[in-house]
Amino acid sequence: MKLSVTPYTFHQEFYRGEMDVFHLIETIKCRYHLNAVDMWNPQLESITDEAYLKRVKAALDANDLIVNNYAMDGANLWDPDPEIRNRNVEFYRQNAKAAEILGAKSVKVDTGSHYLRHFRFAWDKDPKIKERNYGTFAANPVEDDEYWDQMIYTDEMIEYFQKVLKEYCDRAANMGYDVYIENHWATMCVASELKKVMDACAHPNLGVLAHLGRWFKGDTLEAEKLIAPYTRYVHVDLGMAEGGIFEHGKPYLDAGFDGYWGVEFTGEGENSYACAEYQLAAIKRMLSLKK
């Protein structure tokens, strides 16, 4: 079975200063006995210090772990401000180099949105990740009709995605990894819009990281079916592990998905280690019952 655990699973420990990347590596290997781990750029002390990144790679090698996915937050493809778009391209390139040093098999990038009230990341130059400003959501955006009406990718955005994703995917192809877009937030969680991006930007090294059940607008099962053919990695959260995994995982298995299944605990106040173990068990059970 191809299983991984996302670093965000331990976000509570990370923000309390109890989990760094080396502890993460040891946890994945010694507690869960897996052969793959994900990386998340906020958890890295630096994305530009090659000596540090090589230390992380040495720790991965010593534990016989591969980096299944490198999740880069803050490198959104689109922002209404061209200056921010250009800055994000440079930030992507920095993260891509870090992922390459770590030997990542894939990277995750968000599309961003043309709606100004969506996430806009503001990265500073402070090397201490916890002191960076990650941006904020608008107050109660889901209750705002305009928010839902704006959940589309415009022709201008698609044209820009074609340009920038070609650069990113060509680079990935040359270095032997893939680029994934996740149904992470905003328009990315509208399956028909995400499919539009995948079709317009078709590239052998471009795929979807599908987070089970995280779909807006319409039936979530139909969304899973629509996106399954493009999917190369699947995230399972605690809610899905508690029952929805069988129904929502089936479209991917029916489509022949044979990639990694990743655990992501996104909650607060519970034992992250126990939740991750529970979620892994749910995935293992589903895969053992597939026909």
C-alpha positions in Angstrom: 0.0 0.0 0.0 1.2 3.5 -0.9 0.7 5.6 2.3 1.9 8.9 3.5 1.3 11.4 6.3 1.2 15.1 5.7 3.1 17.5 8.0 0.0 19.5 8.5 -1.4 16.6 10.5 0.9 17.8 13.3 0.1 21.5 12.9 -0.8 21.8 16.6 2.6 20.4 17.6 4.4 22.6 15.0 2.8 25.8 16.2 3.6 24.9 19.8 7.2 24.3 18.9 7.0 20.6 19.6 7.5 19.2 16.1 10.3 20.1 13.6 11.0 18.4 10.3 13.5 16.0 11.9 11.0 14.9 14.5 8.5 14.5 11.7 10.8 12.2 9.8 11.4 10.1 12.9 7.7 10.0 13.7 6.7 8.8 10.2 9.4 6.1 10.2 9.4 4.8 13.8 5.8 5.4 14.8 3.9 4.6 11.6 6.5 2.5 9.8 5.9 4.1 6.4 8.3 4.6 3.5 7.1 8.0 2.4 6.5 11.4 4.0 5.3 14.8 2.7 7.0 18.1 3.3 5.3 21.5 3.9 7.3 24.6 3.3 6.3 26.5 6.5 7.7 23.6 8.6 11.1 23.9 7.0 13.5 26.3 8.8 14.7 27.6 5.4 13.8 26.9 1.8 17.0 28.6 0.5 19.7 27.3 2.8 21.1 24.4 0.8 23.2 23.1 3.7 20.1 22.8 5.9 18.1 21.2 3.1 20.9 18.6 2.6 20.7 17.8 6.3 17.0 17.1 5.9 17.7 15.0 2.8 20.4 13.0 4.8 17.8 12.4 7.5 15.3 11.1 5.0 17.9 8.8 3.4 19.0 7.5 6.8 15.3 6.5 7.5 14.7 5.1 4.0 12.0 7.7 3.4 11.0 9.3 0.1 9.3 12.7 -0.1 6.0 11.8 -1.8 4.9 15.5 -2.0 6.2 18.9 -1.2 3.3 21.2 -0.4 4.2 24.9 -1.1 1.9 27.4 0.5 2.2 31.0 -0.6 3.2 30.4 -4.3 -0.3 30.9 -5.7 -0.4 31.0 -9.5 -2.8 33.9 -9.6 -3.3 37.1 -7.8 -5.2 40.2 -9.1 -2.0 42.2 -8.6 0.6 41.5 -11.3 3.4 42.4 -8.9 2.3 39.8 -6.5 1.9 37.2 -9.3 5.6 37.9 -10.3 6.7 37.6 -6.7 4.9 34.3 -6.4 6.6 32.9 -9.4 10.0 33.6 -7.8 8.8 32.1 -4.6 7.6 29.0 -6.5 11.1 28.7 -8.1 12.7 28.9 -4.7 10.4 26.1 -3.4 10.9 24.0 -6.5 14.7 24.1 -5.9 14.2 23.1 -2.3 11.9 20.2 -3.4 14.5 19.1 -5.9 17.2 19.0 -3.2 14.9 16.9 -1.0 14.2 14.5 -3.9 10.4 15.2 -3.9 8.3 13.1 -6.2 5.8 15.9 -6.6 5.0 19.4 -5.6 1.6 21.0 -4.7 0.8 24.5 -5.7 -2.5 26.5 -5.4 -4.1 28.3 -8.2 -5.1 31.4 -6.2 -8.2 33.4 -7.1 -9.2 36.6 -8.9 -11.5 37.4 -5.9 -9.6 39.9 -3.7 -11.1 38.5 -0.5 -9.5 35.1 -1.0 -6.2 34.1 0.5 -3.4 36.5 -0.3 -0.1 35.4 1.2 2.4 38.0 2.4 5.8 36.5 2.9 8.6 38.5 4.5 12.3 37.8 4.6 12.5 36.6 8.2 13.9 33.1 8.3 11.8 32.2 11.3 8.8 30.6 9.6 6.4 31.2 12.6 6.9 34.9 12.3 5.7 35.1 8.7 2.4 36.6 7.9 0.2 34.0 6.2 -2.7 36.2 5.2 -6.3 36.0 6.3 -9.7 35.1 5.1 -12.5 37.6 4.9 -15.1 37.5 7.6 -17.7 34.8 6.9 -17.0 34.6 3.2 -19.1 31.5 2.7 -22.2 33.5 3.7 -21.5 36.1 1.0 -23.3 35.4 -2.3 -20.7 37.4 -4.2 -18.1 34.9 -2.9 -19.8 32.0 -4.6 -20.6 33.9 -7.8 -16.9 34.7 -8.1 -15.8 31.0 -7.9 -14.7 30.8 -11.5 -11.5 30.9 -13.5 -11.7 33.7 -16.1 -10.2 33.4 -19.6 -7.4 35.7 -18.5 -6.6 33.4 -15.6 -6.6 30.3 -17.8 -4.3 31.9 -20.3 -1.9 32.8 -17.5 -2.1 29.3 -16.0 -1.2 27.8 -19.4 1.9 30.0 -19.5 3.2 29.5 -15.9 2.2 25.8 -15.5 4.1 25.0 -18.7 7.2 26.4 -17.1 6.6 24.6 -13.9 5.7 21.3 -15.5 8.6 21.4 -18.0 11.0 22.0 -15.1 9.4 19.1 -13.2 9.7 16.8 -16.2 13.4 17.6 -16.6 13.9 16.8 -12.9 11.7 13.7 -12.6 8.7 14.9 -10.6 5.1 16.1 -11.0 3.1 19.2 -10.2 -0.2 18.8 -8.5 -3.1 21.2 -7.9 -5.2 20.5 -4.8 -8.9 21.2 -4.2 -7.5 23.2 -1.3 -9.7 26.4 -1.0 -11.9 28.7 -3.1 -12.3 28.0 -6.8 -10.0 24.9 -6.7 -12.8 23.2 -4.8 -15.2 23.6 -7.7 -14.7 20.4 -9.7 -15.9 21.7 -13.0 -13.5 24.7 -12.7 -10.5 22.5 -11.7 -11.2 20.2 -14.6 -11.2 23.3 -16.9 -7.7 24.1 -15.7 -6.5 20.5 -16.2 -7.8 20.3 -19.7 -6.5 23.7 -20.7 -3.1 23.2 -19.2 -2.7 19.5 -20.1 0.8 18.3 -19.5 2.2 14.8 -18.7 3.6 16.1 -15.4 0.4 17.9 -14.2 -2.1 16.2 -12.0 -4.6 16.7 -9.2 -4.1 16.2 -5.5 -7.7 15.3 -4.5 -8.8 16.0 -0.9 -11.8 13.6 -0.4 -15.1 15.4 0.0 -13.7 19.0 -0.2 -15.9 20.2 -3.0 -18.1 23.3 -3.3 -21.1 23.7 -5.6 -22.9 20.6 -6.4 -22.8 16.9 -5.5 -19.5 15.9 -3.9 -19.6 12.3 -5.2 -20.1 13.6 -8.8 -17.2 15.9 -8.2 -15.0 12.9 -7.2 -16.0 11.1 -10.3 -15.2 14.1 -12.5 -11.7 14.6 -11.0 -10.7 11.0 -10.5 -9.1 10.6 -14.0 -6.8 13.5 -13.3 -5.8 12.4 -9.8 -2.4 11.3 -8.8 -2.5 11.7 -5.0 -5.4 11.6 -2.5 -5.8 13.2 1.0 -8.0 11.7 3.6 -9.1 13.8 6.6 -10.6 12.5 9.9 -14.1 13.1 8.8 -13.7 11.0 5.8 -11.9 8.3 7.8 -14.9 8.1 10.1 -17.1 6.8 7.3 -17.1 8.7 4.0 -13.9 7.1 2.7 -15.6 4.1 1.3 -18.1 6.0 -0.8 -15.8 8.9 -1.7 -12.8 6.7 -2.4 -14.6 4.4 -4.7 -14.6 6.7 -7.8 -10.8 6.9 -7.6 -10.4 3.1 -7.3 -12.9 2.7 -10.2 -10.8 5.1 -12.3 -7.7 2.9 -11.7 -6.0 5.2 -9.2 -2.8 3.5 -7.9 -1.0 6.5 -6.3 -0.4 7.5 -2.7 -3.1 7.9 -0.1 -2.1 10.6 2.4 -3.4 11.2 5.9 -4.2 14.8 6.8 -5.6 15.7 10.2 -6.9 19.3 10.1 -8.7 19.4 13.5 -7.9 21.1 16.8 -7.8 19.8 20.4 -7.5 16.1 19.6 -4.4 13.9 19.8 -2.8 14.3 16.4 -0.8 11.1 16.6 -3.9 9.0 17.5 -5.9 10.6 14.7 -3.3 9.9 12.1 -3.1 6.3 13.2 -6.9 6.0 13.0 -6.9 7.6 9.5 -4.2 5.3 8.3 -6.2 2.3 9.5 -9.3 3.5 7.6 -7.3 3.8 4.4 -5.8 0.4 4.9 -9.2 -1.1 5.5 -10.7 0.4 2.4 -7.8 -0.7 0.2 -7.9 -4.2 1.7 -11.6 -4.5 0.7 -11.4 -3.1 -2.8 -12.4 -5.5 -5.6 
